[in-house]
Amino acid sequence: MMSHTLLLTFVLIAAVLAAMSSALQADDTPPNDDSGLADRIESALPDHAGAAVLVIDKGTIIFRQGYGLADAEDQTPVAPQTNFRIASVTKQFTATAVMLLVDDGKFSLEDTLDEFFPGFPEYGKRITVRHLLNHRSGLPDYEDLIPDKTTLQVHDLDVLKMILDTDEPLFEPGSDYKYSNTGYTLLGLIVEQAADQPFHTFLKDRIFEPVGMDKTVMFVRGLNQVPDRAFGHKKRFGKWTRDDQSLTSAVRGDGGIYSSIDDLAKWIAALDSQQLLSDNATHQMFTPTKTNDESIGYGFGWRIDTFKDQRRIHHTGGTRGFSLCLQRFPDRNAAVVVLINNNIEGNMTPVAERVADLVLFSGE
């Protein structure tokens, strides 16, 4: 017959295992009571190899779900901690890095390119850091300058050389707006110079670690790795296959970060609580730029407009094998993030809007 002490031990072990199982299930279950919501949200997404969706309202995560595959080759499923390449959503981190250094007194928004890059063409004296941040520099997009027969990946210093060989900007700096990845590439180099440390290290030390984004990285091949990595995909003959890394994937400031919905939830919380920047820096980042007294709806690394009569601060991203959108509704501490590891037709903004309609605005 089993002793009383042994029986009690088995009961305690069973209770502990049950509690652990319950905790794991709770962590994997979206925090909502609508069992069909996950299916409806997936139906609102474009065709995808894998996807991750996050919804926050009033500062609380109300939906958190992975769909499909992070890697079709080894059948790895997408989880909330899966890291996707966030492409141009990187720009908000580059802008934050710039503003941290402005807060530190390392340089000002009115400093010009010739002060950072000796030998820059004469027009560099008319292009400020501010112009780079809000796409009013007139610098052409470096992707338009890459020679047709190029097969090796382009790096930041390659971009700088292309611009040094450019005789004139597309328009007088400050007079117009044209979205340009070049500006954010140069901003990454400026951060590196002013901070006197590699850009990816500065981001880790001053943004990722303080915010608790433990798995987020500015990927630099040979210097770091992407944990829990999602690979880009393309559908061929009805099957998803890897389609990852392009000629421009090694360029950093405009699109080199990998992150997950779990880490982006921490980023959004840090923005809502104004954890990193001064009041003045935050105000400038989220104030729409004006050109000829007309708003262009862009701050520093963020688009700014309204949706459903709510103030919206947002950005999309797209690169080979990845499509995504991050939208914030700061007046209600709400956000929607959609990450997809394949290219889609059209813009990701309506995709995130469909998710917002289903979860945030369904009763309004």
Beta strands, then each sheet from edge to edge (+ up, - down):
strand 1: 50-57
strand 2: 60-71
strand 3: 76-77
strand 4: 84-85
strand 5: 217-218
strand 6: 233-236
strand 7: 239-242
strand 8: 257-259
strand 9: 290-291
strand 10: 294-295
strand 11: 303-307
strand 12: 310-319
strand 13: 322-329
strand 14: 334-340
sheet 1: 3+ 2- 1+ 14- 13+ 12- 11+
sheet 2: 4+ 8- 5+
sheet 3: 6+ 7-
sheet 4: 9+ 10-
end
